[in-house]
Amino acid sequence: MIMCIKNGVRNPKQEFLDCIEVICKMIDTKTSLDYGIFSFYSDLSMNARKKLDKRIPELVENFDKVVTKFPNLKSSFKSSEIIKVKDTGEWIAGCYIVEIK
């Protein structure tokens, strides 16, 4: 297993995508790795223009685009619910799993 853990701060999309790509490349080679996990935590203030209910599906869609470049791999996404904190914002923890088909 390979694992990458990130705390998304200020537009981390490219950094996240780079981690997904590295996981895919490592699993897709002739190694004993069967799967990889990309875990992340994201929080937003109340003033964020785009809330997590919009951001997360877009992020997962972009992760999926990376994985589709590797025909031997498949992926899935698991997460907590979006937790809203009164007068503060919202947060979520997610786990994107990449594995051999």
C-alpha positions, 0 to 999 in steps of 0.5 A, a space after each residue: 500500500 502507498 498512502 498520501 495524507 494532505 490538509 488542503 490549504 488554499 487551492 490545493 487541487 494541483 497538489 492533490 492531483 499530483 499525489 493521485 498521479 504518483 499513486 497511480 504510477 506506483 501501483 501501475 508498475 510491476 510491484 507488489 503494491 495492490 492499492 493506494 490511499 489518498 486521504 485529505 482534510 479540507 475546511 472552509 470559512 463561512 465566506 468561501 465562494 464555493 462550498 464543500 458540497 460543490 468542491 468535493 464532487 468536482 475534486 473527485 471528478 478530477 481525481 477520476 480523470 487521472 485514474 482513467 489514464 491507467 486502464 488497469 486501475 479503478 478508484 472509489 471515494 469515501 468521506 465523512 459528511 460535511 460538518 457545518 460549524 456555526 459561525 465558523 464554516 465547514 469541514 470534511 475528511 475524505 479518502 480516495 482509494 486507487 487499486 488494481 482492477 
